[in-house]
């Protein structure tokens, strides 16, 4: 069965087709700058990467490109071969704790939940609409970034603010990157041959979050009402004193939306040292840049802070600490510094193995802690697209 996975942003459309249940990738593509004159897309099929460009005014036209690529590259002989389309959707609020078949009710809910994810949901909805037009008789599935975290107990997700804010306006911690955290949790259950796993999952990339998994379910996570909460990231500040917003508005005569934009897009690594990419920050460090060194210390300190907090929430009974996503999978230097800061917990780095693990090195996964460490620390690549496809395959097969 061929399943199409779609991740639509405000001006982008990522797609993959899997053969299921073999979990074989047949094609993947990425359409960028939709609506701009310099719109282009790249496709990878049979190991070959192809780049093309053409003005595409909206997601509907991007969907036509997707279809053309599937047919031209003989991924399908007919569109009837696509039996399901899985959509990455950002926010399911409290209503959705798992992936669901998309109905008119789901569409209306996504429109309602746009208030929680104004940057993401318009693109998600545009992608769903375009795919429904392109594949009118194919079942569609919504896979929510927030769903995995719906098992958090109330003490983890309620903020210490007037209860009316939660009851009337839905102000609470929702968490994100749930599809990645779910994938890693399921994979670790298999690797450990244990259902009730206790994990600290560190999804560290340009956007970063850590999940505390207790007895196989999410118990807490770092992102909150929005992805701005929690860890410092590539361009996001993470948790700060909220009074800073009012103070900067007054001092600079700015509007709140502009300051919030700065916290989302001009802070984190970028704000401290002028570079958002961890690799660029490491290059600056190598050249003696003091702000880059500061940013790196701040970043790893915050990761260690949450690992320590979740270690205590799990009563020290942690089956594994897992690093995943861009930096987590490909940053030996980053992982090394974090592990050194965890020595007080009896966790020590196996430097030889750690330095061999990255997508561009000889190993892509493995245990990077010493055998005498109190907790195993492992690197495990995430695969959000496969998780979306698995959920879609399950739902359309029922």
C-alpha positions, 0 to 999 in steps of 0.5 A: 500500500502506498501512503503519502506523507505531507508537511505543509508550511505557510510557503512550503510543502514537504512530501514523501511516499512510502510503500507500506508495511515495508516502510520503504521510501519511494520518493521525497520532495520539498517545494519551497517559497510557494507564492514567490517568484523564485519558487523551487523544489527538490526531489530525491528518487532512486538515490538521485536528487533533482532540482526544478523551479517554477512560479507556484502561486499557492499550495494547490499548484504545489500539489499539482507539482507533487502529482507530476513528480509521482507520475513522471518518476513512475512512483505510481502508474495511477493516482489510485495507487495512493491509499492514504495521505497523512498530514502533519498538523501542529495543534490538536488542543485538548481534543485530540490525543491521537491521530484521526481521519480528517472529517469536516469536524476536524477541519473546523477544529483546526480552524478554531485551533489556529488561535494557538498556532497562527504561524502553522495552521494556515499552511497545514489547512492549505496543504489539506485542502490542496490534497483533498482537491488532488486526491478527492477519494483518498482518506486523509489523516491528521497527525498532531504535534501535541497529541503525544503530550496529552497524557501529562498529569494536571500538575505538569500542564497547568500554569500557575495563573488564574484558573479562569485562563485555563477554563475559558481560554485554554491556557495550559502547556500543550507541548510540541514535537510529539510525533518525534517523541512518540517515535523515539518512545516506541523505538526504545520500547522495542530496543529495551523489550519493555513497555513501561519505559522511563525515558528522557527524550532530547529532541535537539534541533533548530527547534528543541524540546525535551520530554519526560516519559514515565511508564511509556507515556509523556509525563512532562515536556518543555514546550508550552502553550506555544513552541516558544517555551522551554529550551533556548533554541536556534532563534527562540528565547525559550523560557524567560521572565514574562515581564521582559516583554512589557519592559522592552515594549516601554523602553523601545516604544514597540508593540507586543507583537514585535517583541514576541516576534523578536523572541521567536525569530531573533533570539536564542543562539542568533540573539546571543552570538549572531548565528542560529545554526549550531555548526556555525556557532561551533565555528565561531567558538573555534575562532575564539568568539566569546559570545559564541562560547557564551551561547553554547554554555547557555544552551547546554546548561538549559538542556542539563537543567531539564534533564536533571528536573526530569531525572528527579521526576522519574525518581532516578529510575531512568531507562535511557536518556536519548538524543535525537533530531538535528543537533542531537543526532549530529552534534558530538561536541554538543553531546559531549559537553552535556554529558560532562555536565551530568557527571554528578548523576554518575553519567559519563561519556564514552568519548570514542563512541560519541565521536563516531556517531552522526549522520555524516560519520560511520555510525548513526546511532548507539550508546555514548555513555560508559558501561559504568554510568548510572543511566544509558545515554543513546543517540537514536535518529528520529523519523517523524515522516515514518511515524505519520505514515504508520499512523495513517496506514493504521487508520486507513487499514481499519 
